[in-house]
């Protein structure tokens, strides 16, 4: 008996199914099925299903489960639709979109898009079952009659009602529907848990879900033994279906050129005009540029991508017209001179020796990949422009899927089966050491011991391991936008997306395989920061900086990089990168390009040798003298993919396009490919005048580095962003740190780090002030004013109202402030402002302001009976330092003003002393002098009974642990007091990746 299962619901339904597409196809192969359908509510998995079926020689039936409104509005009918042909496939896409956008469809919708579609009524979820069961004959016949208007290809799925089955089976075309909701029979438990996790309401959840596994043909023949024709009809439907999805074509949209010229001519005119603008005032060989442009334009035209470049040019032009900072380039797009001349990128591909074929290769026809970096606060506006320009029916965001990771699978399962928290935390701790739950179960002895002792742990881990990796939710691709030439639903089903846009139901990879244009609009926070810094400078310094025209040889910039003051600088902040920058002693822009490429997996292994060669401590060698020109700039070491491409071109005579194809092929390290390409490479090398032996040696060298090098075009583009930020930090530190600090308001740790950096730059952070602070860090002379938003308990609404009130005039006194704000700032908020020093300008102690606050509020509300002159506040003695310090820390997260070390700044500088926050790894193992405040002393006894102590030493940025061993303890313990400042002679050690100070001498400063 042959049978086609027409009713499989995959994990893409996210309703309790645990079926993965690859798994169901493998099971179909195992059960010797010749065809199979999937019928999810959405078409998320349709393309993957289609391809997986073809790969396994199984016929795919592309189906859809859809609900239509019944005769009565509260009723509905569930239909299973199958595409007979490509017209039917198109109509199913449109119906899937309608269903998703409207949450249901009407019979009229189904009729409108019925061509090429087979309809199967899921009788179990239909009006006719309800009316038949209730003996409502008239309604039953009316609904039945309406169904026959749908299509000649209408079938009735056999239901759970035997009498109805008998009636339908005698009169109409019926089909055996076996609902598959999970893979194997025992998976009903996992399915039940998933339903609970997804909050799916069923009346009797744990008893009605059995028997919905994927069955063998034998099981089907038994289940439907009384309905052989219904089984046969599954194959009739299968035979009618023949969808052919074409993955060979591209569907690029056209750019609407207003002038009466073609896109080729328009693009060419823009490019040559752009070249003149780019080269104006430069002393270069223009013919080199013209030749390259002519070549690139011919490749672009031959590949049919003229409109693509115009589309990108247009929205970049829009962004720049709005003064948005467009990134200098990303990925291989920076290798295109056409892109540079259009203003899409800011990288001169001739100047920086970039290979166009790495971007667009005539030997390997693929869609161009121009990804755009935009300020993260302007990205949505540019996308909205594109949506409006091309139309809401032609522009869409892209769906993507979140999956159950190990922790979420365990936590969600534990919630459903009610595992107590202590056991869950114990399990999570062990699982966290492994990449998956199954790996943990297989490898962890501790976990297996828990499972042996506790049945609940066994149940939890068994179920969660089967849930891990399944789809949990649908979300939006972080950057990708699809633009189509005609309606989206000619290519992909859609649903509602962000920004009043459609969102595809196909994932990015499926869309690209279908030949649709995807452009990534990436929001880069660093571009936002650069934009804000430049705007601040231009507003406050009476200048007009154009960041694209930044001088690339600025002395202050390279001095800053040599000092490795890279906090806040794009790509250059990490400890490893700082170490490399320190070793490199960067002298020019090319050095930044190099460090970005070197500090990657693969090239990173060459860092020690590169540094030695850079400083003449190791001889520079080349694998062959022919390659010297290619590798000279990187001291004989391959760093870039472009160098690998050039090696094949120069040594073996490959075209640059062929060389890139070769690089891609051998980078996968497939034995058959390596062997085939070796023969090719050696043959070409011999033809190019080299011996067989040397040719084989160079091929081995080529293969070794084929997946090792980094994309130089990307490195150059991102090095430009790093340089821009370095330039701004070196030349305009106040504005740089202002924007950086404003971007991390609310993050105590990052704020502390940036305030520390600010002090290093000579920019002092002034305390918050109700008269001078804003909602962000404001430049104030040479300093920065701490923002009101940085004070805890003050939300954006409170700050906005306070600033609005200040527009009515400066707050003249404490009484004036309280009387004007107490209607919208509660007592807790005012106390926070006091503790943060935001009211210090009123010349009252914090104790006075806090303890007299109720009195001031009362007088401000009822003081009309008493003259203001009679209201006098006695200025109370200030709180102890410890209270002030604690209060400030509570409202700021750290100490900004209440810091006893501040008065010793001159002393520290004069004697070149360290503070806890200025100790670095270079000090490890050395004796140094450190000034700090003692905030805690803890005495203990050693095993021998001797006294020793651990002390906490801090400055305004960092707390560090010090230790007094018995000898120094006896000498200095009586001198140590909390909240006092000391000069310590210490030896710096590292313990558990943190500094520890071994105290040698102690001298009290205050």
DOKEVO-888109 format. One line per 3 residues: number of its first residue (from 1); for each residue y, x, z of C-alpha. Coordinates in steps of 0.5 Angstrom, whole numbers. Example, Ala and Ser with C-alpha at 12.3 -4.5 7.8 and 13.67 -1.06 7.14 Angstrom:
# DOKEVO-888109
1> -9/25/16; -2/27/14
This chain:
# DOKEVO-888109
1> 0/0/0; 7/2/-2; 13/0/2
4> 20/2/3; 24/1/9; 30/-2/8
7> 33/-2/15; 34/4/18; 40/5/23
10> 42/13/24; 46/16/30; 52/15/26
13> 52/8/28; 53/11/35; 50/5/38
16> 44/7/41; 40/10/35; 38/17/36
19> 36/18/29; 38/24/25; 38/24/18
22> 34/31/17; 29/28/22; 28/21/19
25> 27/24/12; 22/29/14; 18/24/18
28> 19/20/11; 16/26/8; 10/26/13
31> 9/19/12; 9/19/5; 14/15/3
34> 17/15/-4; 24/12/-2; 28/10/4
37> 35/7/6; 40/7/11; 44/1/13
40> 49/4/18; 55/0/20; 59/5/17
43> 58/10/11; 59/16/15; 52/19/13
46> 51/17/6; 53/23/2; 48/27/7
49> 43/22/6; 43/22/-1; 43/30/-2
52> 37/30/4; 33/25/0; 34/29/-7
55> 32/35/-3; 25/32/-1; 24/29/-7
58> 25/22/-4; 29/16/-7; 35/15/-3
61> 38/8/-3; 45/7/-1; 46/1/4
64> 51/-2/9; 50/-7/14; 56/-11/14
67> 58/-18/18; 61/-24/14; 65/-30/17
70> 61/-36/18; 62/-43/16; 65/-44/23
73> 70/-38/25; 66/-36/31; 59/-35/27
76> 58/-29/23; 52/-27/18; 49/-20/18
79> 48/-18/11; 44/-11/9; 47/-9/2
82> 44/-4/-3; 47/0/-9; 43/-2/-15
85> 48/3/-19; 54/7/-19; 58/0/-20
88> 54/-2/-14; 56/4/-10; 63/3/-11
91> 63/-4/-9; 59/-2/-3; 65/3/-1
94> 70/-2/-2; 66/-7/2; 65/-2/8
97> 73/0/8; 74/-8/8; 69/-9/14
100> 72/-3/18; 80/-4/17; 79/-12/18
103> 73/-12/23; 69/-17/18; 69/-19/11
106> 69/-26/8; 64/-29/3; 69/-29/-2
109> 70/-21/-1; 62/-21/-2; 63/-25/-8
112> 69/-21/-11; 65/-14/-10; 58/-17/-11
115> 57/-13/-18; 51/-8/-18; 50/-10/-11
118> 43/-13/-8; 44/-17/-2; 39/-18/4
121> 40/-23/9; 39/-20/16; 36/-27/18
124> 35/-25/25; 43/-25/26; 45/-31/21
127> 47/-38/22; 41/-41/18; 37/-38/24
130> 42/-42/29; 42/-48/25; 34/-48/24
133> 33/-47/31; 38/-53/33; 35/-57/28
136> 42/-58/25; 39/-59/18; 46/-61/14
139> 49/-54/17; 43/-50/15; 43/-53/8
142> 50/-52/7; 50/-45/9; 44/-43/5
145> 48/-46/-1; 54/-42/0; 49/-36/1
148> 47/-37/-7; 54/-36/-9; 53/-29/-7
151> 49/-26/-12; 42/-27/-16; 40/-21/-13
154> 39/-25/-6; 33/-24/-1; 32/-26/6
157> 29/-22/11; 24/-24/15; 26/-26/22
160> 23/-27/29; 22/-35/28; 15/-36/24
163> 17/-43/22; 23/-41/19; 19/-35/15
166> 14/-40/13; 20/-44/10; 24/-39/7
169> 17/-35/4; 15/-41/0; 21/-42/-3
172> 26/-36/-4; 25/-28/-5; 24/-25/2
175> 23/-18/4; 20/-15/10; 25/-12/14
178> 23/-7/20; 29/-5/24; 29/2/26
181> 33/4/31; 30/10/34; 25/16/31
184> 19/15/35; 16/10/40; 17/13/46
187> 24/14/44; 26/7/46; 28/10/53
190> 33/15/50; 36/9/46; 37/5/52
193> 40/10/56; 45/11/50; 46/4/49
196> 49/4/57; 53/10/55; 56/7/49
199> 57/1/54; 53/-4/49; 52/-11/52
202> 45/-14/52; 42/-19/56; 36/-16/57
205> 37/-8/56; 31/-5/58; 26/-10/55
208> 28/-12/48; 28/-5/45; 21/-3/44
211> 18/-3/37; 24/-1/34; 21/6/32
214> 20/9/25; 13/6/23; 7/9/18
217> 5/4/12; -1/2/16; 3/0/22
220> 8/-4/17; 2/-7/13; -1/-10/20
223> 6/-12/22; 7/-16/16; 0/-18/14
226> 1/-25/13; 7/-23/8; 5/-19/2
229> 10/-21/-3; 15/-19/2; 12/-12/3
232> 12/-12/-5; 19/-14/-5; 22/-8/-1
235> 19/-4/-7; 22/-8/-12; 29/-7/-9
238> 28/0/-9; 26/0/-16; 32/-3/-18
241> 37/2/-14; 39/8/-18; 45/11/-16
244> 47/18/-19; 53/21/-15; 56/27/-19
247> 58/33/-15; 60/37/-21; 67/34/-23
250> 74/35/-19; 79/29/-18; 85/32/-17
253> 91/28/-17; 97/29/-22; 104/31/-20
256> 109/26/-23; 114/31/-27; 120/27/-28
259> 122/31/-34; 119/30/-41; 115/36/-40
262> 107/37/-38; 105/40/-31; 103/47/-34
265> 110/48/-37; 114/45/-31; 110/50/-27
268> 111/56/-31; 119/54/-31; 119/54/-23
271> 115/60/-23; 119/65/-27; 125/62/-24
274> 122/63/-17; 121/71/-19; 128/72/-21
277> 130/69/-14; 125/74/-11; 126/80/-14
280> 134/79/-14; 137/86/-12; 130/90/-11
283> 128/96/-15; 121/94/-18; 118/95/-24
286> 119/88/-27; 113/88/-32; 108/89/-27
289> 110/82/-24; 111/79/-31; 104/81/-33
292> 101/79/-26; 104/72/-27; 102/71/-34
295> 95/72/-32; 95/68/-26; 98/62/-29
298> 93/63/-35; 87/62/-30; 91/57/-26
301> 92/53/-33; 84/54/-35; 82/52/-29
304> 86/45/-29; 90/47/-23; 97/46/-25
307> 98/40/-21; 95/42/-15; 100/48/-15
310> 106/43/-16; 103/38/-11; 104/44/-5
313> 110/47/-8; 113/40/-7; 112/38/0
316> 113/46/2; 120/44/-1; 121/38/3
319> 119/42/9; 124/47/8; 129/42/6
322> 129/40/13; 130/47/16; 122/47/18
325> 119/54/18; 113/54/14; 108/60/15
328> 108/66/11; 101/64/8; 94/63/11
331> 88/66/8; 87/68/1; 93/64/-2
334> 98/70/0; 94/74/-5; 97/69/-11
337> 104/71/-14; 105/64/-17; 105/62/-9
340> 110/67/-7; 115/65/-13; 114/58/-11
343> 116/59/-4; 109/57/-2; 108/63/1
346> 113/69/4; 108/75/2; 109/79/-4
349> 102/80/-7; 104/86/-11; 108/90/-6
352> 102/89/-1; 96/90/-6; 93/84/-6
355> 87/81/-10; 89/75/-14; 81/74/-15
358> 80/73/-8; 84/67/-8; 82/64/-15
361> 76/67/-18; 75/65/-26; 68/68/-25
364> 67/63/-19; 70/56/-21; 72/53/-14
367> 78/49/-12; 84/53/-9; 85/53/-2
370> 92/53/0; 92/52/8; 99/51/10
373> 102/53/17; 107/49/20; 111/48/26
376> 106/44/31; 112/39/32; 114/38/25
379> 107/37/22; 106/30/22; 113/29/19
382> 111/33/13; 104/29/12; 108/23/13
385> 112/25/7; 106/26/3; 103/20/5
388> 109/16/2; 110/20/-4; 103/19/-7
391> 102/12/-3; 98/10/3; 92/8/-2
394> 91/16/-4; 93/20/2; 88/20/8
397> 86/24/14; 79/26/15; 74/24/20
400> 70/28/24; 65/27/30; 64/30/37
403> 57/31/39; 54/30/46; 54/38/49
406> 50/40/55; 54/38/60; 57/31/57
409> 49/29/56; 47/31/63; 53/28/66
412> 53/21/62; 45/21/63; 46/22/70
415> 51/16/71; 47/11/68; 40/13/71
418> 44/14/78; 43/21/80; 47/24/86
421> 52/29/85; 49/35/89; 43/35/85
424> 47/34/78; 51/40/80; 45/44/82
427> 42/43/75; 49/44/71; 50/51/75
430> 43/53/72; 44/50/65; 51/53/64
433> 47/60/63; 44/57/57; 46/55/50
436> 42/48/50; 39/44/55; 32/45/52
439> 33/53/52; 35/52/59; 28/48/61
442> 24/53/57; 27/59/60; 30/58/67
445> 24/58/73; 29/56/78; 30/49/73
448> 23/48/73; 22/49/80; 27/43/81
451> 24/39/76; 17/40/79; 20/38/86
454> 24/32/84; 22/27/79; 29/25/78
457> 31/32/76; 25/31/71; 28/25/68
460> 35/27/67; 33/33/64; 28/30/59
463> 33/25/57; 39/29/57; 35/34/52
466> 34/29/47; 41/26/47; 44/33/47
469> 47/34/40; 47/27/38; 54/24/35
472> 58/21/41; 65/19/38; 69/19/31
475> 75/23/31; 80/26/26; 80/33/23
478> 85/37/26; 88/39/20; 85/36/13
481> 88/31/9; 85/28/3; 90/27/-3
484> 86/23/-9; 88/21/-16; 87/14/-16
487> 85/9/-10; 81/13/-4; 76/7/-4
490> 74/10/-11; 71/16/-8; 70/15/0
493> 70/9/4; 76/9/9; 78/6/16
496> 84/6/20; 87/13/22; 93/16/25
499> 100/16/23; 99/9/19; 94/13/15
502> 87/11/12; 82/16/15; 76/17/10
505> 69/16/13; 66/22/9; 67/29/13
508> 71/34/10; 65/38/7; 62/32/3
511> 69/30/1; 70/37/-2; 63/37/-5
514> 65/30/-9; 71/34/-12; 77/31/-8
517> 83/35/-6; 83/37/1; 89/41/4
520> 90/43/11; 96/42/15; 96/46/21
523> 101/46/27; 102/53/29; 106/53/36
526> 108/60/35; 112/57/29; 115/52/33
529> 117/57/38; 120/62/32; 124/56/30
532> 127/54/37; 129/61/38; 132/62/31
535> 136/55/32; 138/58/39; 141/64/37
538> 145/61/31; 148/56/36; 150/61/41
541> 151/67/38; 155/65/32; 150/68/27
544> 146/65/22; 139/68/22; 134/67/16
547> 127/69/19; 125/70/12; 130/75/11
550> 128/79/17; 129/87/16; 122/89/16
553> 124/96/19; 127/94/25; 127/100/30
556> 128/96/37; 122/92/34; 117/98/34
559> 120/101/40; 118/94/43; 111/95/40
562> 110/102/42; 111/100/49; 106/94/48
565> 111/89/51; 107/84/47; 107/78/52
568> 108/71/48; 107/75/41; 103/71/36
571> 96/75/36; 98/81/40; 97/78/47
574> 90/79/49; 88/85/53; 83/88/48
577> 89/87/42; 94/91/47; 89/96/48
580> 89/97/41; 96/97/40; 97/102/45
583> 92/107/42; 95/106/35; 103/107/37
586> 105/102/31; 110/105/27; 111/100/21
589> 109/93/19; 103/96/15; 100/98/22
592> 101/91/25; 97/89/19; 92/94/20
595> 91/92/28; 90/85/26; 84/86/21
598> 81/92/26; 81/87/32; 75/83/29
601> 68/83/29; 65/88/25; 71/92/23
604> 72/93/31; 66/98/31; 71/102/27
607> 76/103/32; 75/109/35; 73/113/29
610> 80/110/26; 84/112/32; 81/119/32
613> 83/120/24; 90/117/25; 91/122/30
616> 88/128/26; 82/128/31; 77/127/26
619> 76/129/19; 77/124/14; 72/123/9
622> 70/119/3; 63/116/1; 65/118/-6
625> 72/122/-9; 73/116/-14; 74/111/-8
628> 79/116/-5; 85/112/-7; 82/105/-5
631> 81/108/2; 86/113/3; 91/108/7
634> 86/106/12; 83/113/13; 77/113/9
637> 74/107/13; 73/100/10; 77/95/13
640> 79/90/8; 75/85/3; 80/87/-2
643> 77/94/-1; 70/92/-2; 72/88/-9
646> 76/94/-11; 70/99/-10; 65/95/-15
649> 71/95/-20; 73/102/-20; 66/105/-19
652> 62/100/-23; 66/97/-28; 66/90/-25
655> 72/85/-26; 75/84/-20; 73/77/-21
658> 65/79/-22; 66/84/-16; 68/78/-11
661> 62/74/-13; 58/80/-12; 61/81/-5
664> 60/74/-3; 53/74/-6; 50/81/-2
667> 54/79/4; 49/73/6; 44/79/6
670> 38/75/2; 33/80/0; 32/77/-7
673> 39/77/-8; 40/84/-6; 35/87/-10
676> 37/83/-16; 44/85/-15; 42/93/-14
679> 39/93/-21; 46/90/-24; 50/95/-20
682> 46/101/-21; 46/99/-29; 54/98/-29
685> 55/104/-25; 51/109/-30; 54/106/-36
688> 61/108/-32; 59/115/-32; 55/116/-25
691> 48/118/-23; 43/113/-21; 42/117/-14
694> 49/116/-13; 50/109/-15; 44/107/-10
697> 48/110/-5; 55/107/-6; 51/100/-7
700> 48/101/0; 55/103/2; 58/97/-1
703> 52/92/2; 53/95/9; 61/93/9
706> 60/87/4; 61/82/10; 64/87/15
709> 71/87/12; 77/82/13; 81/78/9
712> 87/83/8; 92/77/5; 91/73/11
715> 92/79/15; 99/81/12; 101/74/12
718> 99/73/20; 102/80/21; 109/77/19
721> 109/72/24; 107/77/29; 113/81/27
724> 118/76/27; 116/74/34; 116/82/36
727> 123/82/32; 126/76/36; 123/79/43
730> 126/86/42; 133/84/39; 134/77/42
733> 130/77/49; 134/72/53; 133/67/47
736> 126/69/46; 124/68/53; 127/62/54
739> 123/58/49; 117/61/51; 118/59/58
742> 120/52/56; 114/51/52; 110/52/59
745> 114/48/63; 108/45/68; 104/51/68
748> 105/55/74; 100/61/72; 104/62/65
751> 111/61/68; 109/66/73; 107/71/67
754> 113/69/63; 118/70/69; 115/77/70
757> 116/78/63; 123/76/63; 125/81/69
760> 122/86/65; 126/85/59; 132/85/64
763> 133/77/63; 134/74/70; 131/67/72
766> 137/63/76; 134/58/80; 135/51/78
769> 141/47/79; 143/40/79; 150/42/76
772> 147/47/71; 140/46/69; 137/42/63
775> 130/39/62; 129/46/59; 131/53/60
778> 138/54/58; 141/61/57; 147/62/62
781> 151/69/60; 145/74/60; 141/70/64
784> 136/64/64; 137/57/68; 131/54/71
787> 130/47/68; 129/41/73; 123/39/69
790> 120/45/72; 121/42/79; 115/38/82
793> 115/31/83; 121/30/78; 118/27/71
796> 122/26/65; 125/20/66; 128/22/73
799> 131/28/70; 134/24/64; 137/19/69
802> 140/25/73; 143/29/67; 146/22/64
805> 149/21/71; 152/28/71; 155/26/64
808> 160/22/69; 162/29/72; 160/35/76
811> 157/33/83; 162/36/87; 158/36/94
814> 152/34/97; 154/27/99; 157/26/92
817> 150/28/89; 146/23/94; 151/18/93
820> 150/18/86; 143/19/85; 139/15/91
823> 139/9/87; 134/12/82; 132/18/85
826> 127/17/91; 127/21/98; 121/25/96
829> 125/28/89; 131/29/93; 127/34/98
832> 124/37/92; 130/39/89; 133/42/96
835> 127/46/97; 127/49/90; 134/51/91
838> 137/46/86; 143/44/91; 144/51/94
841> 151/51/91; 153/45/96; 153/51/101
844> 149/47/106; 142/50/109; 136/47/106
847> 135/44/113; 141/41/114; 140/37/107
850> 133/35/109; 134/33/116; 140/29/115
853> 138/26/108; 137/19/111; 144/19/114
856> 147/21/108; 143/16/104; 145/10/109
859> 152/12/109; 153/12/102; 150/5/102
862> 154/2/108; 160/7/108; 165/3/106
865> 167/1/113; 168/8/115; 172/13/111
868> 169/19/107; 173/24/111; 170/22/118
871> 163/23/115; 162/30/117; 155/34/117
874> 154/39/122; 151/45/118; 144/47/122
877> 141/53/122; 136/55/117; 129/54/117
880> 125/60/118; 123/64/112; 116/62/112
883> 118/55/112; 123/56/106; 117/60/102
886> 112/55/103; 117/49/101; 119/53/95
889> 112/54/93; 110/47/94; 115/45/89
892> 115/50/84; 108/53/84; 111/60/86
895> 117/63/89; 123/64/85; 129/65/90
898> 125/65/97; 123/72/96; 124/78/101
901> 123/83/96; 129/81/92; 134/85/96
904> 130/91/95; 130/91/87; 135/97/87
907> 131/101/92; 125/100/88; 128/102/82
910> 132/108/85; 125/111/88; 121/109/82
913> 116/105/86; 111/100/84; 110/92/86
916> 104/89/86; 105/85/80; 107/92/76
919> 100/96/78; 96/97/72; 89/99/70
922> 92/106/69; 94/107/76; 86/106/78
925> 84/112/82; 91/114/83; 95/115/89
928> 102/111/88; 107/108/92; 108/100/93
931> 113/96/96; 110/89/98; 111/83/103
934> 105/82/108; 103/75/108; 96/76/112
937> 93/80/116; 85/79/118; 82/84/122
940> 74/85/122; 69/90/125; 65/94/121
943> 57/95/123; 59/101/127; 63/97/131
946> 70/100/129; 76/96/127; 79/95/120
949> 83/90/116; 84/86/110; 91/85/109
952> 95/81/103; 101/84/100; 105/80/95
955> 111/80/91; 114/74/87; 109/74/82
958> 102/77/85; 98/77/91; 94/83/92
961> 89/85/97; 89/91/101; 84/95/106
964> 86/99/112; 79/103/114; 78/105/121
967> 83/111/121; 89/108/118; 88/101/122
970> 88/105/129; 95/108/126; 98/103/123
973> 96/96/125; 101/95/130; 106/96/125
976> 104/90/121; 107/83/121; 107/77/117
979> 113/76/112; 116/83/113; 117/88/107
982> 113/95/107; 113/101/103; 105/103/102
985> 102/109/100; 96/107/97; 90/109/93
988> 89/104/87; 81/101/86; 78/96/82
991> 73/91/85; 70/85/82; 75/86/76
994> 81/86/81; 86/91/84; 84/93/91
997> 89/98/95; 86/102/100; 92/103/105
1000> 94/111/106; 101/110/109; 105/105/112
1003> 113/104/112; 117/98/115; 123/96/110
1006> 125/90/113
